[in-house]
Amino acid sequence: MSDAPTSVSAAALSFLAGGGELGERMRRLDWSSTPLPPPSAWPQSLRTMVRLLLDATTPMFVLWGQELCYLYNDAYRPFIGAQHPALARPCSRIWPDIWPQLEPLMKRTLSGETVSFEDLPLTVTRQGYPEEVWFTFSYVPVRDDAGVISGVFCAPLETTARKRAEREKEDALATLRLAQRAGGVGVFELDRETQTVFTSEEFCRIWGMPARPSYMLQELLARLHPDDRPRVRTLEGVVAGSALEPIEYRVRRDDTGEERWIARRGEAPREGVRRLPGVVYDVTEQKRAEAALQVLTARLEQQLSARTAEHDRLWRLSQELMMVCAYDGTIITVNPSATRILGWTEAEMVGRTLTDFVHPEDLPATIEKAHQLNQGRTLLAFQNRYRCRDGGWRVLDWTAVPAEGLIHAVARDITQEREAGQALRQAEEALRQSQKMEAVGQLTGGIAHDFNNLLQGIIGSLDLVQKRVSQGRTDELGRFITGAKASAHRAAALTHRLLAFARRQPLDPRPTDVNQRVRSMEDLLRRTLGENIRLELELTPSPWTTLCDPNQLESAILNLVINARDAMPDGGHLHIATQNLQVGPPVSGDLAPGAYVRLSVTDSGTGMPPEVIARAFEPFFTTKPQGQGTGLGLSMIYGFARQSEGTARIESTPGQGTTVSLLLPRTLDTATREPALAQGLGEEHRARGGEVVVLVEDEPVVRALILEVLQEWGYRVREAEDGPAALRVLEDVAHVDLLVTDIGLPGGMDGRQLAEVARRRRPDLRVLLMTGHAQAAAQASGFLLPGMEMVTKPVAMDVLVARVRRMLEGA
């Protein structure tokens, strides 16, 4: 809009004279750009109305024309806000956000109705942001000179400040009521002249009365407990100076009839103050707690008196030495048992320090314990020696605690217990030595029996070989050589049984099909059992794969079958079964929950009583005659099962037979069928271009035998008898393909150490370790690095050559 003056005569605009800023704007406004005609063309009624609002000091406006355009005075400018000036602009454009609310009201006014509102809430945007405001106003119809309603007059009154103040007051009262309820505080005012008590909701709730704005003072006094009324200084018709002093009294609630304790605090009367404010709150639980505390205090005093008497009796009668001393070790008091145990009287000990009585050898430890007590730590089961009055020593077991700046200690005389314990330990040691010698004697007899039989087979066969060679009868040598080898293999098996008992034999765990192993041994087992024992196999159709050493498994099966055969001297029935077994908790201590394959061997033999079952897995235990068995068969089986992370079980009834079960852990790997044993070595085992092998063996016969065999298969062999000699060989030889060394070597360096030193110089050197030593075999899975392998003595020469070839090819 332009404020440039128009060509309208000054006389025509004389009604706009004065009128402040808005009158000046109306005179200068270019009305041709507005929906309204120029003021000179306005009807007289509109001129009169505009003159009225321009002269008024209260906010007024007129909405005129079909679009209800604004005409307002200076007092209305704050209502327009940032949209000023808005002269001759339609109301709908000035207030688009509230026009949906205003338009129906405008229509009613234009129809001839005066529309009035008090505190009408509106949300308007006057300063660039929405705000909630309230107005009290009337929309009055304005007619033109022809009597037609052409506009709306309004003299609004903004009541926003008052409404906000009322809302804040309501919020504050609500907060106060919430605080009173949450804090359990009731508020009141006592009118001194009318004896009226003006109450809050919480006040009425605490008293248990209906919520009312006021009660007469006498109505409240009537609810007091009769015994408490004299103490309440609010008398009829008079309010004394101490009327609202702090006081606690009992009231009878109207709602429940319950008696409650109420505390009251108020303001003392002052000159010219008619209403006296105060508060009340329920202290029933506090009063009950105080009463309970009084009862408890009285009871504790009685108990304390009784316990003090008990303590005195315990102090005098206790058989244990009781002592109180300072942190520096000064003895403050001791009970009469000190005299009974040590011989010193209380007078002789009090005032002296602990160092006067403690054995010199026990002083450092005693002083250290005293420092710990000084740091607030409790002392338990500390033993030292105390000097007696007769010069002897007693061993005391102390318990001490620091408290109230002193050390309170109790000691028990354990001198006789310690002497008895020493005597018992000596007796136990003697018993263990006796049992050890008995076991060694039993082992010696059993092993001597077995080894003598095996040596007889070896020596006898070799004697016959030597005799037949001298006779030129070489066609019979194979039979005697086979017999000697069989006896030698049985001797090796016996050493493995010893290692199995100690759980030190080297295992080669692989995924194994137990059914396959049992079927492959079926012919051997039937020959072992003989004709008078019937063998029956009951193998699960879909066995799980287990993880174990298949060779040791076969040895265990054979041992179980032999034991079963010996338990059926008159013949019988032997049943071998396999089963998939899921073991869940609870289980016995030597078996973890999980999936297992169970192999059971059941005989119909003599059975075992419970006492034999309890010892069956013990080493050297046997029911066979002296010298006819080592007692290691079942020990070996149990050791193999435990090394395989499984276990073995025995179930037996005398006269009805025995079942021995092996439980071996399941593996998800697939078992592979074992290839058939090689019938001998072939050209594929011969050296490729004469590989160089360094052989280290301290036993000359063994070294010569291995040297002969390796050279026979084309290997160039450099030999040494110990570690230092081997290092010199390795230093001299430019290229070495394989180091073959015994683990147990003389000269201060074993085979494993030799391999480590050799690999520092030749990192890629492959190493084959040989051992017949149990401890090294037990460590096989823990100390072999990549490129290292190990064989256990005795080892067949063709197996040794095959292993050498495999390692050289990197298999």
NORTA-V315938 format. One line per field, one symbol per residue. ss: DSSP state (A for helix, B for strand, O for the rest). psi: psi as a letter, one per 30 degrees, with the letter a starting at -180 (. if undefined). burial: 1 if it has 16 or more other ideal C-beta (glycine too) atoms within 10 Angstrom, else 0. A space follows every 10 residues. Layout:
BEGIN
ss: ???
psi: ???
burial: ???
END
This chain:
BEGIN
ss: OOOOOOOOOO OOOAAAOOOA AAAAAAAAOO AAAOOOOOAA AOOAAAAAAA AAAAAOOOOO BBBBOOOOBB BBOAAAAAAA AAAOOOOOOB AAAAOOOOAA AAAAAAAAAA OOOOBBBBBB BBBBBOOOOB BBBBBBBBBB BBBOOOOOBB BBBBOOBBOA AAAAAAAAAA AAAAAAAAAA AAAOBBBBBB BOOOOBBBBO AAAAAAAOOO OOOBBBAAAA AOOBOAAAAO OOOBBOOBBO OOOOOOBBBB BBOOOOOOBB BBBBBBOOOO OOOOBBBBBB BBOAAAAAAA AAAAAAAAAA AAAAAAAAAA AAAAAAAOOO BBBBBOOOOB BBBBOOAAAA AAOOOAAAAO OOBAAAOBOA AAAAAAAAAA AAAAOOOOBB BBBBBBBOOO OOBBBBBBBB BBBOOBBBBB BBBOAAAAAA AAAAAAAAAA AAAAAAAAAA AAAAAAAAAA AAAAAAAAAA AAAAAAAAAA AOOAAAAAAA AAAAAAAAAA AAAAAAAAAA AAOOOOOOOB BBOAAAAAAA OAAAAAAAAO OOBBBBBBOO OOOOOBBBOA AAAAAAAAAA AAAAAAOOOO OBBBBBBBBB BBBOOOOOOO OOOBBBBBBB BBBOOOOOOA AAAAAOOOOO OOOOOOOOOO OOAAAAAAAA AAAOOOBBBB BBBOOOBBBB BBBBBBOOOO OOOOOOOOOO OOAAAOOOOO OBBBBBOOOA AAAAAAAAAA AAOOOBBBBB OOAAAAAAAA AAOOOOOBBB BBOOOOOOOO AAAAAAAAAA AOOOOBBBBB BOOAAAAAOA AAAOOOOBBB BBOOOOAAAA AAAAAAAAOO O
psi: kkgkkagkle efgffgkbga eeeeeeefkj ffglflllff gkleeeeeee eeeefkflkl lkkklegikk jlleffefee bffkkgkgkk effeiffgef eeeeeeeeef ggkjkkkkhk kljljegglk kklkkklkjk kklafggkjf lkkkiljkge eeeeeeeeee eeeeeeeeee eefhkkklkj jeefhkjkll eeeeeefglk jlfllkefee ffflkeffef fjgjlkfkjl fgeglklklk ljkeefgkkk kkkkklkkkl kfjekjllll lkgeeeeeee eeeeeeeeee eeeeeeeeee eeeeeefkfk kkkkllfggk kelllffeee effkleefek fllefffkke ffeeeeeeee eeefggkkkk hkklkkklfg fakkkkjkkk kkkhglkkkk kkjgeeeeee eeeeeeeeee eeeeeeeeee eeeeeeeeee eeeeeeeeee eeeeeeeeef fgiffgeeee eeeeeeeeee eeeeeeeeee efhgkklikl kkjeeeeeef feeeeeeeea fgkkkkkikk eiklkljlje eeeeeeeeee eeeeeffifg lbkkkkllkk kjkllkllfg klkaklkkjk jklhaflkle eeefgefkkf klgllkghkf gfeeeeeeee eefggblkkk kkkkfflkkk kkjkkkkflk kkkklkkkfl laffflkjgh lkkjkjkfje eeeeeeeeee eeggkjkkll faeeeeeeee eekekkekkj kkejllggkl eeeeeeeefe eifgkkkjkk kgkeeeefge ffgklkgklk kkkkkkeeee eeeeeeeffg .
burial: 0000010000 0010110010 0110111010 1001010110 0110111011 1011000011 1111101111 1111111011 0011111111 1101100100 0100110011 0000100000 0101010000 0011101111 1100000001 1111110010 0010000000 0000000001 0000111111 0000111111 0111111110 0000101001 1011000000 0001000010 0011001011 1000000001 1111010010 0000010111 1110001000 0000000000 0000000000 0000000000 1111100010 1001101110 1101000111 0001001100 0100010011 0010000010 0101111000 0011111101 0100001111 1110100000 0000000000 0000000000 0110111011 1001001100 1001100100 0000000001 0011001100 1101111111 1111111011 1111101100 1000100010 0010000000 0011111111 0111111111 1011101100 0101111110 1010000000 1000011111 1111111100 0010011011 1100000011 1111111111 1111111111 0100001111 1111111000 1000000000 1000101000 1011111100 0110011011 0010111111 1110011011 0000011111 1111100011 1101100110 0000111111 1111011111 0001000101 1110000001 1111101100 0
END
